[in-house]
Amino acid sequence: MPRFATTFLASFLLVLLVLLAGAFCVAAEPPATISLPPLSLAAARAALLAGRGPRAAYEALLEDADRALRAGPYSVVDKQKTPPSGDKHDYMSVGPYRWPDPASPNGLPWIVRDGKTNPESRGEGYDSARLGRMSYAVSTLALAWYLGGNDAYADRAAVLLRAWFLDPATRMNPDFDYAQGVPGGARGTKSGIIDSRLFIPVVDAARLLAGSSFWTPEDEAGLRAWFSAFLDWLLDSPLGREEAEATNNHGMWYDAQVAAMALYTGRTDVARRVLGTSAPERLAAQIAPDGSLPLELSRTKSLRYTLFTLQAAFALADMGRSVGVDLWHFHTPDGRSLREAFDYVASWAGNPASWPYSEIVPVDPKAFVSLFLCAAQGFGDPGLASGIALIDPDDWRTDRGRLLYFPPDKAPPERRRAIPAP
């Protein structure tokens, strides 16, 4: 072979190797997620790419992602009803437990029937179900892209994010003035802010999409500006200030939202104040010395609301690490702690039907899976993950928590520096 041809071939192969290295290696840094453990996500990805890891959960995720490719886009302007402002760009919902008053001639104002969900609250007239579908689809697509690299998932996630938050014709206004309004009564309530907990998976999804060409720097800047404006509303609006005073699960979820949006938008002073001061106060006030959550035990769905509150508390504890606050091991002199709260409820995982308090709708044992897996990492006690053995394997094999809380020490060491780029 002529010398120039040999030189050309060698140069070509060198360039090809460089390009392949760029395509199949990523920085050692894990994703900068907000409420999800970055090391767990990176470990799950490495294990899956090495042919290991929770395949059943991953395949279930991909099935969900494929469905999400065909769903949406979602927008607040698609609701059938119009908010009191006259602007369909305003989010609008009605409390899920609100019903027409049978003692009133016209049913107004609607009254509360705790634990009894009114199907109309989830209908097309309002935005709450639509928000839930958007949040689930975006988080599903972003995670599937991060773990497997199918660009179609990132592309669709970006389309859904732009439709809800960025595109002028379809974007939501960054406020919740008309969330969980009361027909015949208040146009919006402080309790409606619980709806926006579904934005937490959205900011995690945006962080997962950071390496995708389909989610541009302009998109990211626009979304950060939107969430900064919504955070201002949470902190400064009358409804936001009222919800900040809530003493049950609403208060815990309020703090989780504020912390997540503050971390996402770079307002670490706000995040540090919430995670370092407000969150510990809430844990001390809401957890009894025996680990129970008395304000949730009084509900008609007491087990469901206990798990729901712990979900918010665990999210706060995971976020605390980013500002040097250890909520996982927080405790008071009389024994109130997140670990006590976990231990109190975990024992019912194998037989939630035997829960001794009111539970008018049976709890699916699968609701405990992520609780065990997240607790194992948060408390630094891997043995806690074995708690899923209390649950039927058919209920946990495909659970997404096995991907989100994959043990970092299970990542194949030989692949940690050579993970194919999405």
Residue pairs with C-beta under 8 A, 6 or more apart in sequence:
1 9
22 421
23 420
23 421
24 418
24 419
24 420
24 421
25 417
25 418
25 419
25 420
25 421
26 211
26 419
26 420
26 421
28 416
28 417
30 38
30 39
30 41
30 42
31 38
31 41
31 42
31 146
31 207
31 208
31 210
32 38
32 207
32 210
33 41
33 204
33 207
33 208
34 200
34 203
34 204
34 207
34 260
34 263
34 264
34 319
34 322
35 200
35 201
35 203
35 204
35 256
35 260
35 315
35 318
35 319
36 204
36 318
36 404
37 318
37 377
37 404
37 405
37 408
39 408
40 377
40 404
40 405
40 406
40 407
40 408
41 143
41 146
41 147
41 208
41 403
41 404
41 406
42 408
42 411
42 416
42 419
43 406
43 407
43 408
43 409
43 410
43 411
44 53
44 54
44 147
44 403
44 404
44 406
44 411
45 146
45 147
45 419
46 411
46 412
46 415
46 416
46 419
47 53
47 406
47 410
47 411
47 412
48 55
48 58
48 147
48 148
49 415
49 419
49 420
50 412
50 414
50 415
52 410
52 412
53 403
53 406
53 410
54 397
54 402
54 403
54 406
56 397
56 398
57 397
57 398
57 399
57 400
57 401
57 402
57 403
58 147
58 148
58 403
59 398
60 398
60 400
61 140
61 143
61 144
61 147
61 400
61 403
62 144
62 148
64 140
64 144
65 140
65 141
65 143
65 144
65 150
65 153
68 136
68 137
68 140
68 141
68 153
68 156
69 141
69 152
69 153
69 156
71 133
71 137
72 133
72 134
72 137
72 159
72 160
72 163
73 159
73 160
73 162
73 163
73 164
73 170
74 130
74 131
74 133
74 134
74 137
74 160
74 163
74 164
75 130
75 163
75 164
75 170
75 171
75 172
76 88
76 89
76 90
76 91
76 92
76 127
76 130
76 164
76 170
76 172
77 88
77 89
77 169
77 170
78 124
78 130
79 88
79 92
79 124
79 125
79 126
79 127
79 130
80 124
80 125
81 92
81 125
81 126
82 88
83 90
83 91
83 92
83 177
83 178
84 178
84 181
84 187
85 177
85 178
87 173
89 171
89 172
89 173
90 172
90 173
90 175
90 177
90 178
91 127
91 131
91 172
91 173
91 175
91 176
91 178
91 179
91 195
92 126
92 127
92 178
92 179
92 181
93 121
93 126
93 127
93 128
93 178
93 179
93 180
93 181
93 192
93 195
94 110
94 118
94 120
94 121
94 126
94 128
94 180
94 181
94 182
94 183
95 110
95 112
95 121
95 180
95 181
95 182
95 189
95 191
95 192
96 117
96 118
96 121
96 122
96 128
97 112
97 113
97 114
97 115
97 116
97 117
97 118
98 110
98 111
98 112
98 118
98 121
98 180
98 182
98 183
99 110
99 111
99 112
99 113
99 116
99 118
100 107
100 108
100 110
100 111
100 183
101 107
101 108
101 109
101 110
101 111
104 184
106 184
107 183
107 184
108 183
108 184
108 185
109 182
109 183
109 184
109 185
110 182
110 183
110 184
110 185
114 299
114 300
115 299
115 300
115 301
115 360
115 361
116 300
116 360
120 126
121 128
122 128
122 129
123 129
124 130
128 195
131 195
131 198
132 198
134 160
134 164
134 202
135 198
135 199
135 201
135 202
136 201
137 157
137 160
138 157
138 160
138 161
138 201
138 202
138 205
139 201
139 202
139 204
139 205
141 153
141 154
141 156
141 157
141 160
141 205
142 153
142 154
142 157
142 204
142 205
142 206
142 208
142 209
143 205
143 208
143 400
143 403
143 404
144 150
144 153
145 151
145 153
145 154
145 157
145 208
145 209
145 212
145 422
146 208
146 209
146 422
147 403
148 422
149 420
149 421
149 422
151 212
151 214
151 422
154 209
154 212
154 213
154 214
154 215
154 422
155 214
157 205
157 209
157 214
157 215
158 209
158 212
158 214
158 215
158 219
161 202
161 205
161 206
161 215
161 219
161 223
162 219
163 170
163 171
164 170
164 171
164 172
165 171
165 172
165 222
165 223
165 226
166 219
166 222
166 223
166 226
171 226
174 226
174 227
174 229
174 230
174 233
175 230
175 233
175 237
176 188
176 192
176 193
176 195
176 196
176 233
176 239
177 187
177 188
177 237
177 239
178 187
178 188
178 192
179 188
179 189
179 192
179 193
179 195
179 196
179 239
180 188
180 189
180 191
180 192
180 194
180 195
181 187
181 188
181 189
181 192
182 189
188 239
189 239
190 239
190 240
190 242
190 243
190 246
190 250
191 243
191 250
192 239
193 234
193 239
193 240
193 243
193 250
193 253
193 254
193 257
194 249
194 250
194 253
196 230
196 234
196 257
197 253
197 256
197 257
197 312
199 227
199 230
199 257
199 260
199 261
200 256
200 257
200 260
200 315
203 227
203 260
203 261
203 263
203 264
206 215
206 220
206 223
206 264
207 264
209 215
210 220
211 421
211 422
212 422
224 264
224 265
224 266
227 261
227 264
227 265
228 261
228 265
228 267
230 261
231 258
231 261
231 262
231 265
231 267
231 270
233 240
234 240
234 243
234 254
234 257
234 258
234 261
235 241
235 258
235 270
243 250
243 251
243 254
244 251
244 254
245 251
246 254
247 285
247 286
247 295
248 286
248 295
248 296
248 305
248 309
249 295
249 296
249 305
249 308
249 309
249 312
251 282
251 286
252 282
252 286
252 309
252 312
252 313
252 316
253 312
255 274
255 275
255 278
255 279
255 282
255 312
255 316
256 312
256 315
256 316
256 319
258 270
258 271
258 274
259 270
259 271
259 274
259 275
259 279
259 316
259 319
260 315
260 319
261 267
262 268
262 269
262 270
262 271
262 274
263 271
263 319
263 322
263 323
268 323
271 319
271 322
271 323
272 323
272 325
275 316
275 319
275 320
275 323
275 325
275 327
276 320
276 323
276 325
279 313
279 316
279 320
279 325
279 327
280 327
280 330
283 313
283 327
283 330
283 336
283 337
283 338
284 332
284 336
286 293
286 294
286 295
286 309
287 293
287 336
287 337
287 338
287 340
287 341
288 294
288 336
289 334
289 335
289 336
289 340
290 340
290 344
291 337
291 340
291 341
291 342
291 343
291 344
291 345
292 306
292 341
292 344
293 305
293 306
293 309
293 310
293 341
296 302
296 305
296 306
296 308
296 309
297 306
297 357
299 305
299 358
300 358
300 359
300 360
301 358
301 359
301 360
301 361
302 355
302 357
302 358
302 359
303 345
303 348
303 352
303 355
303 357
303 359
303 363
304 359
304 361
304 363
304 367
306 345
307 345
307 363
307 367
307 368
307 371
310 338
310 341
310 342
310 345
310 371
311 370
311 371
313 327
313 338
313 341
314 338
314 371
314 374
314 375
314 378
316 327
317 327
317 328
317 338
317 378
318 374
318 378
320 326
320 327
320 328
327 338
328 338
328 339
328 378
328 379
328 380
329 337
329 338
329 339
329 379
330 337
330 338
331 337
331 339
331 340
338 378
339 379
342 371
342 375
342 379
345 371
346 368
346 371
346 372
346 375
346 384
346 387
348 354
348 355
349 365
349 368
349 371
349 372
349 387
349 388
349 390
349 391
350 365
350 390
350 391
352 359
352 362
352 363
352 364
352 365
352 367
352 368
353 362
355 363
364 395
365 390
365 391
365 392
365 395
366 391
366 395
366 396
366 399
368 387
368 388
368 390
368 391
369 388
369 391
369 395
369 396
369 399
369 401
369 402
370 399
370 400
370 401
370 404
370 405
372 384
372 385
372 386
372 387
372 388
373 385
373 388
373 401
373 402
373 404
373 405
374 401
374 404
374 405
375 381
375 384
375 387
376 382
376 383
376 384
376 385
376 405
376 407
377 405
377 407
377 408
382 407
385 407
388 396
396 402
